[in-house]
Amino acid sequence: MKHEGYDRPRTIAGLVAKRAELARLLKQLRADERKVICDLDHVDAAIRLFDQNADTTKIVRYPTKHRAKKGEVVRLVVRMLRGADRPLTSLDIVHQQIKERGLKADEATVVLMRKRVGACLTKLKSHGHVRVVPQAGLYQGWEWAR
């Protein structure tokens, strides 16, 4: 593999291969993490079947419930709005995020994710990247400012 301007093509090829290997490993670790979080949620639900007053946060502590990786919410919102053929509501984006991350779609999770997506949309709007589209109903539409 020859790169112009470099005297050590094997070094560059080795670094590119190492980067690809690490990227695959990171993707697998994130998938494993999502599965473990989902499994923990299922175990918590099973515990609450037998003891509705059980405080499962004492058993397993999340630093932040359903914490997203840095920039994950922004990437999802931007990707969805750019690819949309109609204005999307924050709820549309939240349901897609819950689906992609493998979370359970209970009311508390939806509310938490709506706050995060809403904050992201507000920030993108202040930077001029998205705009509000009035819609009938409770939710306003959002579209990418083309």
N, C-alpha and C positions, 0 to 999 in steps of 0.2 A: 504494500500500500504506500504510494508515493504522495507526499504532500509538498507542494511548492514552497520554497523558502526554508525547508527544514532539512538538516543534515542527517537526522536520525529517524528515518521513517518507521523503523521497528519499534522505537520508543513510543511514537505517537500512536501506532496501531495497538500497542500493548495498553496504553492508557485509555484509548477508545473502547477496547474490549473490556477492561476493568470497570470502566464507567457503566457499560451496558450490563455487566454482571451485577454491579451494585444496584442499579435501577430495577432489575428483575427481583433481587432480594428484597428491596424496599417495598415493591408492589406486593410480594407474597406476605411480608410482615404486616402490612396494612390490612390485607385480606384476613389474615389470622387474627389480628386485633379485633376487627369487626365481628368475626365469628365468636370470639371469646366474650365480647361485650353482649352480643345477642344471647349467648348461652347463660351469662350471668343474669340477664333480664328474665329469662325463662325460669331459672332457679328461684329468683326473687318472687316471681308470680306463683310458683308452686308453694313456696313458704307461706305466702299470703293466703293461699287456699285453706291451709290448716290453721293459720293464726293471722286474722285480718289486721290485728294491731301490731304485728311484728315490724320492728324497725330494721329493715334490711340494709339501711345505710351503715349501720354499725358492723354488719357482717362484711360488706364490701364497700369500700369508700372510693368513689370516683373523685378525682381532683375537681372536675367540672362534669356534670352529667352530660353525656353525649358530646364531649368536647371535639371540635373540628380541628383539623390540622390548619396551620397558618395559611390563609389565603384560599382554603377549600370552599368556603361559602361564596366568596367573590367569584371564583372560577366557575362554580355551578351557575350562579345568577347570570353572569356574562354569557356563558355558553348557551343557556336556555333562551335568554332574551335575543341574542343574535340569531339563533336558529328558529325562532318562533315566527309563525305566519299570521299571528294575531297578538294583541296585547295579553299579557299574562297577569294574573293576580298573585299576590304574595302567597296565597294558599296553594295555587298551582305549583309554585316553585317549592314550597315546603313539602308537599306530598311527593314530589320527585326526589327531593333530598332524602327524605325518610326511606323511600324505596331504594335508592342507590346505596345508602349506608346500612341497609338491613335493620333498621330500628323498628320497634313496635310503634304503631300509630295510635297510641292512646292520647287522651286529651292533654295531659301534662307535657308530653313530648311535642305535640303540635303547637301548643302555646309557646314553649321555649324556642322552638325552631322559627316560629313566626316573628318573635322578637329579634332574633339574629338576622333573619332575612330582611325584615323591615329596616333594621339599622343599616344593613348593607345597601339596600335600595336608596335610603335617604342619603347616604354618603355618595353613591354613584350619581344621584340626582344633583347634589351640590357641586359635583365636579363637571356636570353637564353631559354625562355619559348616557343617562336614561331620562325619560320624561313620563309624566303621568297622563293617562288617557282616561277621561271620565267614562264610567260604565254604569249600567243599571245594577242595583243590588248593593250589598254591603261593602264589597271590595272594589278598590280602584285598580284600573289596569296599568301595566307598566310596559314600555317598549324601549328598545334600544334607539337612541337618538342617532339616526343615520345621517 
